[in-house]
Amino acid sequence: MEGELGDKHFFGGDTIGFIDVALVPITCWFYTYETLGNFSIEAECHKLIAWAKRCLEKESVAKSLPHPHKIYEYALEQKKKLGI
């Protein structure tokens, strides 16, 4: 994804577009991935994290996504339910 993003602000260029809108929901899971996996996405994919932060600067995007800690709590509930 970083290769496709390159030096652009958004996947489509200077403005947020369809691809950004389609992909930005996965950013809600980043905290869960990092916490449960004990690694840093930013250390490996700094352009992707910068893109995610730019997307979240848009009020419409920020308001439409769940807080990362809620996703983490959900993941913990599912792990417990499944006995993992």
MMTF fields as JSON, N, C-alpha, C and O atoms, coordinates in Angstrom:
{
  "mmtfVersion": "1.0.0",
  "mmtfProducer": "UNKNOWN",
  "numBonds": 335,
  "numAtoms": 336,
  "numGroups": 84,
  "numChains": 1,
  "numModels": 1,
  "chainsPerModel": [1],
  "groupsPerChain": [84],
  "chainIdList": ["A"],
  "bondAtomList": [4, 2, 8, 6, 12, 10, 16, 14, 20, 18, 24, 22, 28, 26, 32, 30, 36, 34, 40, 38, 44, 42, 48, 46, 52, 50, 56, 54, 60, 58, 64, 62, 68, 66, 72, 70, 76, 74, 80, 78, 84, 82, 88, 86, 92, 90, 96, 94, 100, 98, 104, 102, 108, 106, 112, 110, 116, 114, 120, 118, 124, 122, 128, 126, 132, 130, 136, 134, 140, 138, 144, 142, 148, 146, 152, 150, 156, 154, 160, 158, 164, 162, 168, 166, 172, 170, 176, 174, 180, 178, 184, 182, 188, 186, 192, 190, 196, 194, 200, 198, 204, 202, 208, 206, 212, 210, 216, 214, 220, 218, 224, 222, 228, 226, 232, 230, 236, 234, 240, 238, 244, 242, 248, 246, 252, 250, 256, 254, 260, 258, 264, 262, 268, 266, 272, 270, 276, 274, 280, 278, 284, 282, 288, 286, 292, 290, 296, 294, 300, 298, 304, 302, 308, 306, 312, 310, 316, 314, 320, 318, 324, 322, 328, 326, 332, 330],
  "bondOrderList": [1, 1, 1, 1, 1, 1, 1, 1, 1, 1, 1, 1, 1, 1, 1, 1, 1, 1, 1, 1, 1, 1, 1, 1, 1, 1, 1, 1, 1, 1, 1, 1, 1, 1, 1, 1, 1, 1, 1, 1, 1, 1, 1, 1, 1, 1, 1, 1, 1, 1, 1, 1, 1, 1, 1, 1, 1, 1, 1, 1, 1, 1, 1, 1, 1, 1, 1, 1, 1, 1, 1, 1, 1, 1, 1, 1, 1, 1, 1, 1, 1, 1, 1],
  "groupList": [{"groupName": "MET", "atomNameList": ["N", "CA", "C", "O"], "elementList": ["N", "C", "C", "O"], "formalChargeList": [0, 0, 0, 0], "bondAtomList": [1, 0, 2, 1, 3, 2], "bondOrderList": [1, 1, 2], "singleLetterCode": "M", "chemCompType": "L-PEPTIDE LINKING"}, {"groupName": "GLU", "atomNameList": ["N", "CA", "C", "O"], "elementList": ["N", "C", "C", "O"], "formalChargeList": [0, 0, 0, 0], "bondAtomList": [1, 0, 2, 1, 3, 2], "bondOrderList": [1, 1, 2], "singleLetterCode": "E", "chemCompType": "L-PEPTIDE LINKING"}, {"groupName": "GLY", "atomNameList": ["N", "CA", "C", "O"], "elementList": ["N", "C", "C", "O"], "formalChargeList": [0, 0, 0, 0], "bondAtomList": [1, 0, 2, 1, 3, 2], "bondOrderList": [1, 1, 2], "singleLetterCode": "G", "chemCompType": "PEPTIDE LINKING"}, {"groupName": "LEU", "atomNameList": ["N", "CA", "C", "O"], "elementList": ["N", "C", "C", "O"], "formalChargeList": [0, 0, 0, 0], "bondAtomList": [1, 0, 2, 1, 3, 2], "bondOrderList": [1, 1, 2], "singleLetterCode": "L", "chemCompType": "L-PEPTIDE LINKING"}, {"groupName": "ASP", "atomNameList": ["N", "CA", "C", "O"], "elementList": ["N", "C", "C", "O"], "formalChargeList": [0, 0, 0, 0], "bondAtomList": [1, 0, 2, 1, 3, 2], "bondOrderList": [1, 1, 2], "singleLetterCode": "D", "chemCompType": "L-PEPTIDE LINKING"}, {"groupName": "LYS", "atomNameList": ["N", "CA", "C", "O"], "elementList": ["N", "C", "C", "O"], "formalChargeList": [0, 0, 0, 0], "bondAtomList": [1, 0, 2, 1, 3, 2], "bondOrderList": [1, 1, 2], "singleLetterCode": "K", "chemCompType": "L-PEPTIDE LINKING"}, {"groupName": "HIS", "atomNameList": ["N", "CA", "C", "O"], "elementList": ["N", "C", "C", "O"], "formalChargeList": [0, 0, 0, 0], "bondAtomList": [1, 0, 2, 1, 3, 2], "bondOrderList": [1, 1, 2], "singleLetterCode": "H", "chemCompType": "L-PEPTIDE LINKING"}, {"groupName": "PHE", "atomNameList": ["N", "CA", "C", "O"], "elementList": ["N", "C", "C", "O"], "formalChargeList": [0, 0, 0, 0], "bondAtomList": [1, 0, 2, 1, 3, 2], "bondOrderList": [1, 1, 2], "singleLetterCode": "F", "chemCompType": "L-PEPTIDE LINKING"}, {"groupName": "THR", "atomNameList": ["N", "CA", "C", "O"], "elementList": ["N", "C", "C", "O"], "formalChargeList": [0, 0, 0, 0], "bondAtomList": [1, 0, 2, 1, 3, 2], "bondOrderList": [1, 1, 2], "singleLetterCode": "T", "chemCompType": "L-PEPTIDE LINKING"}, {"groupName": "ILE", "atomNameList": ["N", "CA", "C", "O"], "elementList": ["N", "C", "C", "O"], "formalChargeList": [0, 0, 0, 0], "bondAtomList": [1, 0, 2, 1, 3, 2], "bondOrderList": [1, 1, 2], "singleLetterCode": "I", "chemCompType": "L-PEPTIDE LINKING"}, {"groupName": "VAL", "atomNameList": ["N", "CA", "C", "O"], "elementList": ["N", "C", "C", "O"], "formalChargeList": [0, 0, 0, 0], "bondAtomList": [1, 0, 2, 1, 3, 2], "bondOrderList": [1, 1, 2], "singleLetterCode": "V", "chemCompType": "L-PEPTIDE LINKING"}, {"groupName": "ALA", "atomNameList": ["N", "CA", "C", "O"], "elementList": ["N", "C", "C", "O"], "formalChargeList": [0, 0, 0, 0], "bondAtomList": [1, 0, 2, 1, 3, 2], "bondOrderList": [1, 1, 2], "singleLetterCode": "A", "chemCompType": "L-PEPTIDE LINKING"}, {"groupName": "PRO", "atomNameList": ["N", "CA", "C", "O"], "elementList": ["N", "C", "C", "O"], "formalChargeList": [0, 0, 0, 0], "bondAtomList": [1, 0, 2, 1, 3, 2], "bondOrderList": [1, 1, 2], "singleLetterCode": "P", "chemCompType": "L-PEPTIDE LINKING"}, {"groupName": "CYS", "atomNameList": ["N", "CA", "C", "O"], "elementList": ["N", "C", "C", "O"], "formalChargeList": [0, 0, 0, 0], "bondAtomList": [1, 0, 2, 1, 3, 2], "bondOrderList": [1, 1, 2], "singleLetterCode": "C", "chemCompType": "L-PEPTIDE LINKING"}, {"groupName": "TRP", "atomNameList": ["N", "CA", "C", "O"], "elementList": ["N", "C", "C", "O"], "formalChargeList": [0, 0, 0, 0], "bondAtomList": [1, 0, 2, 1, 3, 2], "bondOrderList": [1, 1, 2], "singleLetterCode": "W", "chemCompType": "L-PEPTIDE LINKING"}, {"groupName": "TYR", "atomNameList": ["N", "CA", "C", "O"], "elementList": ["N", "C", "C", "O"], "formalChargeList": [0, 0, 0, 0], "bondAtomList": [1, 0, 2, 1, 3, 2], "bondOrderList": [1, 1, 2], "singleLetterCode": "Y", "chemCompType": "L-PEPTIDE LINKING"}, {"groupName": "ASN", "atomNameList": ["N", "CA", "C", "O"], "elementList": ["N", "C", "C", "O"], "formalChargeList": [0, 0, 0, 0], "bondAtomList": [1, 0, 2, 1, 3, 2], "bondOrderList": [1, 1, 2], "singleLetterCode": "N", "chemCompType": "L-PEPTIDE LINKING"}, {"groupName": "SER", "atomNameList": ["N", "CA", "C", "O"], "elementList": ["N", "C", "C", "O"], "formalChargeList": [0, 0, 0, 0], "bondAtomList": [1, 0, 2, 1, 3, 2], "bondOrderList": [1, 1, 2], "singleLetterCode": "S", "chemCompType": "L-PEPTIDE LINKING"}, {"groupName": "ARG", "atomNameList": ["N", "CA", "C", "O"], "elementList": ["N", "C", "C", "O"], "formalChargeList": [0, 0, 0, 0], "bondAtomList": [1, 0, 2, 1, 3, 2], "bondOrderList": [1, 1, 2], "singleLetterCode": "R", "chemCompType": "L-PEPTIDE LINKING"}, {"groupName": "GLN", "atomNameList": ["N", "CA", "C", "O"], "elementList": ["N", "C", "C", "O"], "formalChargeList": [0, 0, 0, 0], "bondAtomList": [1, 0, 2, 1, 3, 2], "bondOrderList": [1, 1, 2], "singleLetterCode": "Q", "chemCompType": "L-PEPTIDE LINKING"}],
  "groupTypeList": [0, 1, 2, 1, 3, 2, 4, 5, 6, 7, 7, 2, 2, 4, 8, 9, 2, 7, 9, 4, 10, 11, 3, 10, 12, 9, 8, 13, 14, 7, 15, 8, 15, 1, 8, 3, 2, 16, 7, 17, 9, 1, 11, 1, 13, 6, 5, 3, 9, 11, 14, 11, 5, 18, 13, 3, 1, 5, 1, 17, 10, 11, 5, 17, 3, 12, 6, 12, 6, 5, 9, 15, 1, 15, 11, 3, 1, 19, 5, 5, 5, 3, 2, 9],
  "groupIdList": [1, 2, 3, 4, 5, 6, 7, 8, 9, 10, 11, 12, 13, 14, 15, 16, 17, 18, 19, 20, 21, 22, 23, 24, 25, 26, 27, 28, 29, 30, 31, 32, 33, 34, 35, 36, 37, 38, 39, 40, 41, 42, 43, 44, 45, 46, 47, 48, 49, 50, 51, 52, 53, 54, 55, 56, 57, 58, 59, 60, 61, 62, 63, 64, 65, 66, 67, 68, 69, 70, 71, 72, 73, 74, 75, 76, 77, 78, 79, 80, 81, 82, 83, 84],
  "secStructList": [7, 2, 2, 2, 2, 6, 6, 7, 1, 5, 6, 6, 5, 1, 1, 7, 7, 2, 2, 2, 2, 2, 2, 4, 4, 4, 4, 4, 4, 2, 2, 2, 2, 2, 2, 2, 2, 6, 7, 7, 2, 2, 2, 2, 7, 2, 2, 2, 2, 2, 2, 2, 2, 2, 2, 2, 6, 1, 2, 2, 2, 2, 2, 2, 1, 7, 7, 2, 2, 2, 2, 2, 2, 2, 2, 2, 2, 2, 2, 2, 2, 2, 6, 7],
  "xCoordList": [0.818, 0.0, 0.866, 0.528, 1.976, 2.859, 3.42, 3.588, 3.711, 4.224, 3.208, 3.565, 1.956, 0.895, 0.65, 0.38, 0.744, 0.55, 1.683, 1.451, 2.907, 4.056, 4.172, 4.104, 4.345, 4.469, 3.167, 3.145, 2.086, 0.797, 0.193, 0.486, -0.644, -1.338, -2.414, -2.615, -3.098, -4.143, -3.923, -3.141, -4.589, -4.347, -4.691, -4.101, -5.654, -6.026, -5.278, -5.472, -4.433, -3.694, -3.793, -3.485, -4.229, -4.259, -5.549, -5.608, -6.569, -7.834, -8.265, -7.935, -9.002, -9.491, -10.472, -11.288, -10.378, -11.219, -11.78, -11.706, -12.336, -13.014, -12.098, -12.503, -10.895, -9.978, -9.66, -9.601, -9.457, -9.191, -10.38, -10.209, -11.574, -12.788, -12.965, -13.417, -12.613, -12.741, -11.717, -11.997, -10.534, -9.455, -9.357, -8.864, -9.814, -9.604, -10.229, -9.691, -11.321, -11.854, -10.872, -10.957, -9.956, -8.994, -8.072, -7.485, -7.941, -7.053, -7.56, -6.774, -8.85, -9.417, -8.847, -8.82, -8.398, -7.86, -6.368, -5.83, -5.694, -4.245, -3.833, -2.882, -4.54, -4.2, -4.295, -3.429, -5.335, -5.518, -4.41, -3.834, -4.111, -3.025, -1.713, -0.992, -1.413, -0.144, -0.089, 0.93, -1.185, -1.2, -1.15, -0.35, -1.995, -2.018, -0.805, -0.343, -0.298, 0.841, 2.185, 3.23, 2.161, 3.377, 4.364, 5.528, 3.867, 4.716, 4.174, 3.091, 4.915, 4.535, 4.327, 5.252, 3.119, 2.85, 3.625, 4.16, 3.687, 4.388, 5.862, 6.438, 6.475, 7.893, 8.122, 9.174, 7.143, 7.274, 6.639, 7.09, 5.601, 4.808, 4.502, 3.341, 5.52, 5.317, 4.446, 3.71, 4.517, 3.672, 2.198, 1.332, 1.924, 0.551, -0.032, -1.19, 0.757, 0.292, 0.08, -0.898, 0.967, 0.802, -0.481, -1.216, -0.749, -1.981, -3.203, -4.17, -3.152, -4.277, -4.539, -5.692, -3.494, -3.656, -4.263, -5.102, -3.849, -4.445, -5.933, -6.743, -6.286, -7.696, -8.503, -9.611, -7.946, -8.663, -8.776, -9.557, -8.008, -8.153, -9.47, -9.954, -10.038, -11.339, -12.416, -12.546, -13.177, -14.177, -15.17, -15.564, -15.571, -16.544, -15.981, -16.72, -14.704, -14.063, -13.948, -14.338, -13.411, -13.198, -14.502, -14.518, -15.58, -16.867, -17.498, -18.327, -17.117, -17.772, -17.092, -17.629, -15.92, -15.171, -15.232, -15.237, -15.28, -15.253, -13.875, -12.867, -13.844, -12.573, -11.763, -12.325, -10.463, -9.62, -9.701, -9.557, -9.927, -10.018, -11.298, -11.32, -12.359, -13.58, -13.345, -13.845, -12.588, -12.239, -11.394, -11.599, -10.451, -9.598, -10.444, -10.252, -11.383, -12.262, -13.07, -13.24, -13.562, -14.302, -13.419, -13.858, -12.187, -11.265, -10.998, -10.934, -10.844, -10.621, -11.845, -11.716, -13.023, -14.254, -14.338, -14.71, -13.999, -14.041, -12.998, -13.264, -11.818, -10.795, -11.297, -11.139, -11.902, -12.414, -13.535, -13.569, -14.441, -15.565, -15.092, -15.671, -14.032, -13.499, -12.454, -11.968, -12.113, -11.136, -9.715, -8.91, -9.412, -8.063, -7.208, -6.038],
  "yCoordList": [-1.181, 0.0, 1.25, 2.254, 1.179, 2.35, 2.664, 3.832, 1.641, 1.857, 2.57, 3.446, 2.197, 2.837, 4.266, 5.155, 4.483, 5.819, 6.748, 7.91, 6.227, 7.025, 8.308, 8.287, 9.424, 10.722, 11.52, 12.701, 10.872, 11.553, 11.7, 10.91, 12.706, 12.885, 11.82, 11.315, 11.489, 10.483, 9.559, 9.883, 8.427, 7.466, 8.028, 7.633, 8.956, 9.554, 10.831, 11.399, 11.289, 12.533, 13.485, 13.128, 14.711, 15.747, 15.798, 16.463, 15.108, 15.12, 13.693, 12.739, 13.588, 12.279, 11.75, 12.499, 10.461, 9.881, 8.526, 8.118, 7.844, 6.572, 5.534, 4.862, 5.403, 4.397, 4.705, 3.797, 5.977, 6.374, 6.025, 5.475, 6.345, 6.069, 4.566, 4.13, 3.789, 2.335, 1.733, 0.74, 2.333, 1.761, 2.305, 1.611, 3.52, 4.147, 3.378, 3.47, 2.632, 1.898, 0.891, 0.606, 0.36, -0.583, 0.095, -0.569, 1.409, 2.109, 2.023, 2.157, 1.803, 1.639, 0.407, 0.329, -0.539, -1.793, -1.711, -2.613, -0.669, -0.58, -0.721, -1.439, -0.043, -0.123, -1.569, -2.04, -2.257, -3.658, -4.536, -5.344, -4.382, -5.161, -4.932, -5.878, -3.669, -3.338, -3.861, -4.397, -3.704, -4.107, -5.621, -6.149, -6.318, -7.778, -8.422, -9.478, -7.799, -8.348, -7.857, -8.345, -6.884, -6.334, -5.841, -6.242, -4.968, -4.367, -2.977, -2.601, -2.234, -0.88, -0.795, -1.027, -0.463, -0.276, 0.936, 0.917, 1.981, 3.196, 2.935, 3.53, 2.069, 1.753, 1.096, 1.276, 0.338, -0.383, 0.352, 0.216, 1.124, 1.749, 3.202, 3.566, 4.018, 5.405, 6.217, 7.1, 5.932, 6.656, 6.319, 7.185, 5.075, 4.639, 5.32, 5.738, 5.429, 6.089, 7.578, 8.149, 8.211, 9.63, 9.827, 10.788, 8.927, 8.983, 8.853, 9.602, 7.894, 7.684, 8.943, 9.327, 9.576, 10.811, 11.92, 12.679, 12.023, 13.025, 12.752, 13.678, 11.495, 11.14, 11.51, 12.036, 11.233, 11.5, 12.985, 13.377, 13.816, 15.271, 15.756, 16.836, 14.964, 15.291, 14.949, 13.797, 15.949, 15.749, 14.652, 13.857, 14.61, 13.599, 12.19, 11.256, 12.035, 10.72, 10.378, 9.292, 11.31, 11.066, 10.72, 9.851, 11.39, 11.149, 9.817, 9.28, 9.289, 8.076, 6.78, 5.694, 6.888, 5.69, 5.44, 6.386, 4.177, 3.882, 4.178, 4.147, 4.463, 4.718, 3.417, 2.349, 3.496, 2.285, 1.463, 0.242, 2.109, 1.355, 0.509, -0.543, 0.968, 0.158, -1.094, -2.172, -0.945, -2.1, -3.086, -4.297, -2.563, -3.404, -4.174, -5.376, -3.483, -4.151, -5.259, -6.346, -4.977, -5.981, -7.191, -8.332, -6.948, -8.044, -8.89, -10.117, -8.242, -8.99, -9.829, -10.968, -9.26, -10.016, -11.248, -12.327, -11.09, -12.211, -13.275, -14.473, -12.827, -13.793, -14.598, -15.817, -13.908, -14.597, -15.565, -16.703, -15.102, -15.928, -17.197, -18.272, -17.047, -18.179, -18.991, -20.011, -18.53, -19.247, -19.137, -20.054, -18.01, -17.813, -17.063, -16.793],
  "zCoordList": [0.0, 0.0, 0.0, -0.628, 0.705, 0.735, -0.64, -0.99, -1.417, -2.757, -3.637, -4.424, -3.503, -4.278, -3.803, -4.61, -2.497, -1.942, -2.366, -2.702, -2.348, -2.751, -1.961, -0.732, -2.642, -1.989, -2.034, -1.688, -2.462, -2.545, -1.152, -0.255, -0.978, 0.299, 0.495, 1.6, -0.597, -0.571, -1.756, -2.65, -1.783, -2.858, -4.232, -5.238, -4.268, -5.538, -5.868, -6.943, -4.972, -5.21, -4.037, -2.899, -4.328, -3.297, -2.487, -1.453, -2.949, -2.226, -1.899, -2.603, -0.823, -0.398, -1.447, -1.985, -1.724, -2.753, -2.36, -1.201, -3.332, -3.096, -2.444, -1.497, -2.933, -2.378, -0.923, -0.093, -0.608, 0.774, 1.665, 2.753, 1.201, 1.966, 2.172, 3.231, 1.176, 1.284, 2.241, 2.911, 2.303, 3.11, 4.537, 5.426, 4.763, 6.063, 7.24, 8.343, 7.076, 8.227, 8.847, 10.042, 8.058, 8.654, 9.653, 10.507, 9.554, 10.485, 11.916, 12.855, 12.1, 13.444, 14.136, 15.364, 13.349, 13.88, 14.185, 14.827, 13.749, 13.929, 15.396, 15.703, 16.301, 17.728, 18.216, 18.954, 17.805, 18.21, 17.658, 18.385, 16.382, 15.772, 16.509, 16.826, 16.776, 17.428, 18.854, 19.289, 19.575, 20.985, 21.124, 21.898, 20.384, 20.49, 19.818, 20.25, 18.78, 18.055, 18.55, 18.117, 19.466, 20.05, 18.977, 18.95, 18.1, 17.078, 16.737, 17.185, 15.957, 15.577, 14.069, 13.291, 13.669, 12.245, 11.743, 10.634, 12.546, 12.124, 11.86, 10.949, 12.628, 12.42, 11.069, 10.456, 10.608, 9.345, 8.166, 7.029, 8.437, 7.358, 7.705, 7.894, 7.789, 8.225, 7.269, 7.711, 5.965, 5.006, 5.214, 5.091, 5.525, 5.754, 6.994, 6.988, 8.037, 9.257, 9.002, 9.486, 8.259, 7.924, 7.109, 7.335, 6.17, 5.379, 6.293, 6.155, 7.227, 8.139, 8.96, 9.158, 9.43, 10.212, 9.364, 9.85, 8.1, 7.209, 7.004, 7.004, 6.831, 6.658, 7.899, 7.794, 9.065, 10.314, 10.624, 11.491, 9.926, 10.081, 9.481, 9.822, 8.599, 8.004, 9.034, 9.448, 9.438, 10.476, 10.113, 10.967, 8.854, 8.423, 8.57, 8.881, 8.354, 8.51, 9.99, 10.418, 10.762, 12.193, 12.913, 13.785, 12.555, 13.217, 12.819, 13.554, 11.68, 11.184, 11.618, 11.399, 12.229, 12.602, 14.106, 14.893, 14.505, 15.945, 16.531, 15.824, 17.816, 18.491, 18.522, 18.762, 18.284, 18.276, 19.561, 19.514, 20.706, 21.955, 22.009, 22.648, 21.342, 21.276, 20.436, 20.76, 19.366, 18.528, 19.343, 19.265, 20.117, 20.956, 21.967, 22.153, 22.622, 23.588, 22.902, 23.456, 21.703, 20.936, 20.647, 20.794, 20.242, 19.935, 21.178, 21.094, 22.321, 23.565, 23.924, 24.372, 23.724, 23.971, 23.079, 23.54, 21.823, 20.882, 21.238, 21.138, 21.652, 22.076, 23.26, 23.31, 24.209, 25.404, 25.027, 25.494, 24.183, 23.751, 23.032, 23.191, 22.242, 21.48, 22.249, 21.76, 23.459, 24.261, 23.748, 23.913, 23.126, 22.565, 23.558, 23.285]
}
